[in-house]
Amino acid sequence: MAIKIYAFGGGQMVEAMLRAALKKGIIKAETTGVTDISADRVNYLTDTYHFQASQQPDWTAITAADLVILGVRPQDDWQQIMKELVNHDYAKDVLSIIAGVTVKQLASQADRFAITRIIPNTLTDVAMGYSGVVKNDRANQTVIEEFLNSFGKVDYIDESLLDVFTGYGVAGPNYIYNFLISFTNAGVLAGMPRQQANKLALENLRAAAAFVEQSGKHPAELLDINNSAGGVGITAQHELDKSSFSAGIENAVLAAVNRTKELGKQNKGD
């Protein structure tokens, strides 16, 4: 049976999540409602996906929903939404993607709420990548996971790690894209046509990741297998060891995590 969902906010992240769930048959357009302040956004979601979108909340649909998504901005009046849910006796699950607003803050509006907070992955269209998830004891894990698994995997983490998860895990594809660009450019620099270089880079990335997972070996062990004495692999490894390759990735992740923390403080008005 399809999950009935109602979303407050119809931005790109909510759209991506609902699009993947619709594709997997986890939700149906006729039982998926969205409220957004933008008329253009409402028209787009209605015309593109046939969701039941409007600029004003449909409380009949909301109270019938299995899951309410809070997809508004941190500076929006999410507290009022929670109060209205209480006033209309909504008693099922609330899923929040509001940056910087904790489970405790959300639950402070009413102790009875079943609350899950997530940091969604950005690979929803291929249903891969992990979403960072924090929930209280009332959350219906079965319903939540059925929805979240439609656009990726679920990683339950301590709420204190959400900033790290954002800067490292959610931003993770950015680091991989940069590697692919650099690796492809290296092939072109060495004389290979770009299309072929890109094809080989992508296949090497897929195959290496699959081999690490399948073999259960640490990547360092696999490097030892590939790097014969005086050979091509160890020569390339020597150049990588002399470069700032590893530090560049590490510094990028730390900068992304720090920026996530800064944005969280701004959203809280600190």
N, C-alpha and C positions, 0 to 999 in steps of 0.2 A: 504494500500500500504506500502511495506517495506521501511524503511529508508535507504538511501544510505550513507554509512559511510566510511571515510578514516582516518586511524590512523598513526601518526608519532610516532613510537616506538611500539614494540610488546611485551612488558614485561608482567609479571604475572598479574598485575592489569588490563591492557588493555585486556589481554586474558580473564580474569574472567568476565569483563563487556561484552565483545563481545560474550562469550560463553553463558551467561544468555540470552542476547538479541536474539541470534540465536535460543536458545531453545524455547523462547516465540514466535518466528516468527516475531519479530520486525524488524530484518534484515535478509538478505539472503546472503549466502556465496559468490555467484557470483557477488554481488554488494557491497562487503565489502573489501576494500583494506587496506593493512598494509605495511609500510616501516620500516625495521629494519636493523641495520648495521651488525647483526650477520647472517651469512649464515645458521648456524644450527637452529637459531630461525625461519628464513624464511621457511626453509624446514619443520620444526615442525608444524608451523601454516598452511602451505599449505596441508601437509599430514593429519593432525588431523581434521581440520575444513573445508578444501578446500577454505580458504580465498585467495584473490588475493594478495599474499604477495611477496615482492621483496626487494632487497637491495637499489634500487634507486627509488625515487618518480615517480609515474605514474601520470603526471599532467593532462592527459585526464580524468582519474578517479577522481582525486582530484577536478577539476573544476565542475564535474558533481555531486559531493557529496552534500547531504543535511547538513551534519555535519562532521567537521574535528576535530579529537581528537589529542591534544598535549600530548603525553604520554612519552616524553623524560625526561631525568634527568635535574635538575636545572642547572648543570654545562655545559650541552650541549648547542649548539648555537641555542636556540629557537628563538632568534631575527632574525636570517637568515631565518628560516622557515616562520616567519611572513612576512618578506620582500618579500619572494618568492610568498606567497599567494597574496600579493598586486600586484606583477609583473604579475601574471597569472590571475588577475581580479577575484579572488575568493570572492564572495559577500554574502555567507550564514553564517552559525553558526560555531563558534570555541569553542570547549569544552576543557578546560585545567585541567589536574591533576598534573601539575608541582608544586611541593612543594615550598612554599616561594615566588612564582612569582604572584604578585597581578593583579587584573583586570585592574587597572590603568596602570601598566607596560606593560601589553599585549596590551591594547588599544593605548598606546603611539606610536605603530608602524603604526597605521592607525585609524583615528577617526571613520571610517565607519564600523569597525568590530563589529559584534554581538558576544559578549564574555560571556561565562559562565565558572566560575571556580568551581570545585567540590573537596571535600574530600570524595572519595568513601568509602562506608562501605565494610567490609570484609566478609559479609554473602551473597555474590552474588548468590551462587549456590542454596540457598533456597529462594532467592528473598525477603529477610527480612532485617531489619536494615535500618537506615537513612543515606543518603549521605548529607553532608553539602554543600549547594549551594549558590553561590554569582553570580549575573548576572548584566550586564548593561542593559540600557533601550532598546537596539536594539535586544536583544536575543529573539529568537522565542521560547517562553515558551512551546507551544504545542509540538513542535518537541523534545525539550530538555526533557520535562517530560515523553513523550512516551518512550524515550530511557532509562532514569534513572529509571522509574518505572518498567522496565523489570528486574531489579536486586535489587529492594528494594523500599524504600520510599524516599520522597524528603523533606528536611527541609531547608527552606530559612533563612539564618542567616546573621547578619552583619559580614563583612569580618574580623573585629577585634576579632571575637569569633572563628575563624577557628582553632587556636592553641588549644583552650580549647575543641572544638569539636573533634579534633584529639585525644588528650590525654584522653578524657572522653568517647566520643561517639564511635569513630572508634576503640579505644582500649578496648571498653566495653566488648566484648566477652571474652577477656583474664581474666577479673575479675570474670565473670560467670563461666568460665572453672575451675578457681582456687577454687571457692566455691563448684562446683560439686565434684571435687577431694577430698576436705576436708570433705564434707558431706558424701561422699561414704566411705572414710577411717574411719569416725566416726562410721558408721554402722558396718564396718568390725571389728573395735576395740571392739565394744559392743558384737560381736559374730555372726553377720549376714554374710552369704556367699556373696562374693564381687558382683557376678552377680545380686543377688537379691537386694543388697544395692544400686547398681548403678541404677537399674530399678526404685526403689522407690524414689531415689534422683531426677532423671530426671522427673518422673511423678509429684512429689511434686512441682518442679520448674515450670513446665508447668501449673499445676492447680492453683498454687498461683498467678502467673502472670495473668492468665485468670480471676481469681476471683477479683483481684484488678481492672482490666479493666472493668469487667462486673458490679461490685457492685458500682463503683464510689467512694468507701470509701478510706480514707487514710489508709496506712498499719498499722499505730498505732491503728486505730479503730478495725481492724481485729485482731490484737494482743490481744486487750482487750477481744474480743469475745472468743478467744482460751485459754486465761489464766485465768482459774477459781481459786478461792481462795485456796491456799495450794496445787495446783495441779501439774501435770507433766509439763505443758507448762510454768508456772511462775517459776518453779524451773530451767528449762533450760534457761529461760530469765535472771534469776539472774546471772548465770554463764557467759552468753554472756555480760551482763552489766559490769562484773568485768574484762573481757578480753580486749584485744586491737583490737578486731574484727572491730569495726566501724572506729577507728583511722587508722588501717592498710589499709583499703580500701581508706579512704580519703587521706592518705599520698601517696599511690600508684598513685592515680589520679593526685595529685599535681606534683609528680615527673615526670609522663608521659607528663603533659602539659609543664613543665619547659624544658624537653628534646626536645619537639617539637619546642619550641621557640629557643633553642640553635642550633638545626639543621637548622632552618630557617635563623638564623644569619650567620651560616657557608656557607649556599648556596648563600647568598647575598655577601659573602666576607667581612663581618663586623669583 
